Amino acid sequence: MKIRGGGEKSSFWAEGKNDPQGLLFSESPLPAGQKRKWESWEAPWYFTFGAATAILALGLPARPDSSLVRWADRQAAERAESV
């Protein structure tokens, strides 16, 4: 019987062929006292993430109150005072 996709008769969830080596992202450990050099995408990514967090943290609490229910409450209070 032919299995779809061919290949072995093992499950999709079966262990892979590569043995774990204990290295994060397959990066070899640096010598003592040496710092890892950033990749070209890391600085813009950290800046963008930090800026977006700051904009959300400062901007969301300062947004105008545009709730329809609160507007209706204010209108009802104004009409009640004018009567």
Contacts in CASP RR format, 6 or more apart in sequence:
PFRMAT RR
TARGET T0000
AUTHOR 0000-0000-0000
METHOD contacts of the structure
MODEL  1
MKIRGGGEKSSFWAEGKNDPQGLLFSESPLPAGQKRKWESWEAPWYFTFG
AATAILALGLPARPDSSLVRWADRQAAERAESV
3 9 0 8 1.000
23 29 0 8 1.000
27 36 0 8 1.000
30 36 0 8 1.000
END
